[in-house]
């Protein structure tokens, strides 16, 4: 490892300049005007994989934006790692809130500011430089490596999911290495081993066949807004428990080891609340805040609308009211099953004075990797060596559906070795990436390949 590490450390400035070139490409996947930029970004990634020493590099056309694939499979008897990342980025709006142009990378206080810096160009690029260091020094990799880099993560990974379905042999691997998550804090080596799933529902309550004058008809018909508010209030009890029958049936509870790991993390409820502008936190009784946001299922109303919401007054009884309701899920909850339970319960509590329509808008499966998994243990050892501290383990409250696809369809262990920070404005103006973490990430990737090969 000495020559590999030496090469990485001596090329620090070069890596940053190359990253700047990638960040200058406005690869916004959701905007049609950036279609050619998406191709440019894919070509850039493919070119850097070839320069690094990877073989069978190809740009694969999809119905949307292209995928980039590469492999090196000359380590018989050794494990195979699939490295995943994405070159597409979020739109930059509102542009007036950026301190520097979003596609003109700017370095300030040891951080690089640009759209895509931390999500995910900077994090993805770490792994290309990691394999390059092996090829430039020892001439080979310690195990087999494949890359699949997509251009549609920010719009749902639809074409990649289809590609995985049809090309499982091509992508076959023992572990999937992903850097699209965060460190627990600056300089803290972190592995994310669990992601929550999602069940997203829409409820539409219809009363009279038109909006009505609240004076003429008030007191004679049920108000859809009042009805939907009452129904939402019946979804949870005062202890934060979800009242839908069967909702918790398949929930895998946290182990003693997991709860102890969470307790060891530096966390202040007081500071957490203060940062959110709150005096008091609230959640499911019997669990800490970290347990609630990472590893317990939730139910929240994300939006409610109907009737008159303009300036001033209008005395109206609305014909309709709508609520958007999401449920974050934990292993082994099934979003399709939860959607059915939710639908059944809503229909049960709905009064006969209104008509109720329920739609299942979106779902994603949860996932949690065993802390004793070989790939996870290898990654934990690798980043501890690089950071010089013991690795901490955390879960993430959000969902990354493609991670579940990899795990289920390729039967491979995901390793979420993120080097970003939640404070780095991903998806917001002034997105940035700590350049020290960028360098530590390249070293961590290299050490992981070495550890996992053993």
N, C-alpha and C positions, 0 to 999 in steps of 0.2 A: 504493500500500500504506500510505501514511502515515496516512490517515484510518481505515483498517481496524485497523491496529496501535494507533492511539490509542484507538479504541473498546474494543478488547479490554483494554488496560491500565487504562482508567478504570472497567471493570466487574468488576474482580477480586473484590471482596467479594460482589457480586450473584451471580456464578457459583457461589461456594462455598455461599451460602444455598440456591440452587436445587438444587445437588447434594445438600445435606442432605435436602431434601424427597424426592428420588428414593431416597436411601439408607434413609429411614425405612420404605419399603414392603418388607415381608418376602417378596419374590418368589422363594421357594424352589421351583424347578421340580419337584423329585423328590417333594414331599410333597402328598398330595391335600388336606390341610387348608388349604393356601395357594393353592388354585385361584382364589379371588376376588382375592387379592393380585396374582396374575399378570395378571389383567384390569386391575386398577388401575394396575399398572406400565406396561402397554401403552398405556393411555389417557393416562398422564402423558407418555410419550415422544411419542405422536402429538400431544398438545397443544403440547408444546414445539417440535416441528417446524413446526406451523402458526404459532405465535408468531414463530418465526425467519424465516418468509417462504417456506417450502417449499410446493409445490403438490401436488395429487392425493394428499393424506395420507389413508391408509386403514388400518384395522385388519382384517387378514385372518384369518378363522377357519381353524384346522387341526384335525386329529383330536386334537391336544393343546393346547398353549398358543398364543395368537395371534402372528402376525407383524405388524410395523409397516412400512408402505411409504410413501415420499414421493419426489417428484422435482421438478426444475426443469430444463426442456429448451429454454431460449430462447437458446442460444449456438450457432447454426448454424456448422458447419465446425470447431468446437472438440471436443476429446476429451470422453468421458463417464466420470465416476468413480462407481463404486458404493461407498458407505460401508457397511461391515458392522460390527455389534456385537451384544451380547446384554444383555438386561435381567434375565435370571434369575441366581440366585446359588446357592451351595452351602449345605447345612444348616449350622447353627452349632455343633453338638456338637463337643467337650464344653463346654457353656455355662459351667461353673464355672471354666474357664481364661481367660475373657474378663475384662479389667480394667474394661471399661465395657460396657453393654448393646449387643449387636451391631446393633440397629436404632435406636439413639439415637446418631447421629453425634457424635463427640467430637474436638475439635481439641487436639493436644498436640505441642509441639516442631515446629510447621510441618507436621504430618501429620494427616490426617483418618482416624479409626478407625471402621470399620463394616464389616459384611459387604457385599461387592460394591464396596468403595471403589476397589480397583485392578483387580478381576476381576468385571465389566468396566464397571460403571456409570460410574465416573469417567473411564475412557479413552474409552468410547463417547460420553459427553456432551460431550467436547472438540470433536467435529466438528459437533455441533448449534450450539454457540456460535460456532464458526468461520464457518459459513455465515450465521448471524445477523448477525455483524459486517459482512459484505458488504452484506446487504440494508438494514441500518440506516444505512449510510454512502453507498455508491455506488449502491445500489438494485438491484444485479444481481450475478450470479456471473460469474467470468471464463471458466467452462466449464460443461458440463452435469453435473448431480449427481443421483444417485439414492441413497436410503437403504433398506436392508433390515435391520431390527433384530429379532432372534428372542428367544424365551423358552425355548429348549430346548438351549442349547449345553452346559450342565452335565449333560445326560442324552443326549447323542449327536447332536443336530441332525437326527434322523430325518425329521421333517416338513418342515424346511427343504430337506433334500436332495431330497425328493420334489417340493417346490414349484419348486426350481431346474430339475429335469427337465422339468416341465410348463410353465414360464413363462420360457423362455430369451430370447424376444423382449422381454418386459417388463423383464428384468434385463440386457439386452444393454449392454455397456460396454467400455471400452478398458483400464480398470484397476480393481482392487478395493482400496480403502483400509481397512486393518484395524489397530486398536490393541488388541491382546489379547496382546501379548508384552512383553518387558522391554528396558530399557536395559542395556548391558553393566555400567555402574556409575553412581553418582550424578553427574549433570551431564555425562555422556558421550553425545553424540548418536549414536544407534545405529539401524541398519537390520538386521533379521533377513531373510536372503534364502533360507534353506533350512530345511526341516523333515524329520525322519526319518519313515519309515513304520513299520508294525508288522505282525508276523505272530505271533498268539498261539495256542499249541497246548496241548492237554491229552493226557497219556499215562497210560493206566490199565493196570497189569500185574496179571494175575490168575494165581495159582498153584493151590493146592488149593481144593476146593469149600467149605471152611470154615476158620476160624482153628484152628490146631493147637497142642497142648502141645509146647513147644520141647525138652523132655527126651525125650518119647516119639517125636517125629518128627524132631527136629533131626539133620541129617546125612543124612537120607533123601530130602528134597524141597528144591527150590530156594525160597529166601525172596524173595518179590516186592520187599521193600524193598532187599535186597542187589542184586537184578537191576536195579532202576530206578536205583540209585546207580551201578552199573557202566556202565549205558547213558549216563547223564548225563556221566560222566567221559570217555566216548569222543566227545563232541560237540566238544571243543576240545583243541588241543595245548598244550604248555608255553609257546609263544610267543603264545598268545591267538588263534590262527587257528582258525576254525570248519572242522571236518573234513567237513562234508556235501558230497559231490561236486556240483559245479556251483553252489555257493552264491555264489561271487564272480563268476561269468561276466558278469553284466550291470552290475556295479558301475562307476559313473563315478568315476574317481579325482579327487582334488583337483588343481586347476591350480596352477602355480607362483605365480600372482598371489594365489590364495586362501590358500595356505600362508604367503605373505609377510604378507598382511593379518592372519592369526591371530597371527603372531609379533610384530606391532607392538602387540598388545593387552597392557595391563598385567596380568600373570598370574604368580603364584608357586605352584609345585607344593607347596612346603613349607607355605605358608599354607592352600592348598586342602586338603591332607591333615590339617592341624591342626584345621581347622574341622569335619572329619568324624570327628575322634577317631582318626585313623589315623597310623601311623608311616611306612608305605610305600604308594605307589600301585601299581596293576597294570593292565595293559591290553595291547592288541595291539602287538607289537614293531614298531618302525620309525615310530611315530607319537607326536605329543605328546598330552598329556591333552586339550587343547581339540579337536584333530583326532579323537581317539577318541570323545568324547562328543557331538560335533556332526555329524561327517561320515563316520564309519566304521560299518559294520554290526556288530551285537553279537548275542550269544546268552546269555541268563541264565535260570536256574531261579528262578521267582518263588515257588514253594511246593512242598513235598513232604510228603505225609502218608500214614499207614497204620499199622496195628497199634495197640499200646497207648501212649498219650501222657499218661496220667493220673499222679497222684502215687503214689510208691512203685514197687513192682515187680510185673510180671505176665509170666510166662514163656510167651510166645505167638509162634507163627509166623503172621503175618497172611495172610489169603486174598488181600488186594488191597493195592496201593500206587499212589498217584497223584502225578503231577508236573505243574505248570503251567510252561510254558516260553515265554518271549517272545523274539522277534528284532526288533531295531530295524533298519530298512532304509534304504538311501540310493538316490538316483537311479542307475539306472533299474530297480531291483529291483521285481518284481511279487509282492505278498503271496500271491496264489493259486499262483503258480509255486513260490515258496519253501515253501509249505505242502506241496505235492506232493513236493518234494525232501526235505523233513524227514521226511515219512511214509515214503517209500521207504527212507531211510537207517535210520530206527528199526526198520522191519521187517527190514532186513538184519542189524542187529547184535543183534536180540532172540534169546535162546536158545530152543530148542524146548521147554524145560521149563516155559514159561509162555505164557499167551495175552496178546496186546497189542492194545489198542484206542486209536486216535488220533483226536482231534477237532480240527477247525479252529474255534476259538471266535470269533476276531475278526481283522480285517485293515484296514490303512489304507495308502494309497500315499504315498511320499515325494515331495518337490518341492524344486526349487531354481530360483530366478530368476536370469537372467543379470545380472551386475553392470553390463553395458552397456545394459540395458533403459531406455527413455526415462523410464518412470514411476519406476524405481528411482533414476536419476540426478537426476530432478527432486526426489524426496524427500530425497536426500542433500544437495543444494544447499540446500533449504528449511530442514532442521533444523540444518545448519551455520551458516546465517545467524542463526537464533534463538539457538542455544547459544553462538555465537561460537567454535566449535572445529570441527576437521575431523571429518566423520562416519566412524565405524568400522562395519565390516560383520561380522556374526556369523551362525552358524547356531544352530538350536535342536535339542536332542536329542530332544524330544518330538514328538508328532503333533497336528495340527489338521485332521481329515479334511475339514471343509467348505472349507478353503482349496484343497485339491486339486480338489474338486468345482467351485468357481468357475473355477479355472484351466482345467480340462479341458472343462467344459460350456459356459462362456461365452467360452472362448478369450481370457481377460483376464489381464493381469499382476497378481499380488498384490503389494501394498506393505505389509509388516509394520512399521508405524511405532509400535511400543509405547513407552509412557512409564512403565511400571511398573518395579519392581525385584523380583528373585527373593527378596529378603529381606523383602518386605512381607506375608508370611504369607497369601498367597492360598490358599484352601481350609482355612486353619487359624484358631484363635482369634486375636483381635487383628489381623485384617486391616486394612491401612491404605494410604494413598496420599499421597505427598509433594505438598503443594499447590503447591510451586514447579514441579514437573514437570507438574502439571495445567495451570498457566498457560502454561508453555512449550509444552505439547502443543496448546493452542488456537491459539497463534501459529504453531506448526509446520504445523498443518493449513491455516491460512489461507495461509501462504507456499507450501505444496505446491500448492494450487489455482492460485495465481498462476504458479508455475514451470511446472507441467504444461500450463497453458493456452498457453504459448509454444511 
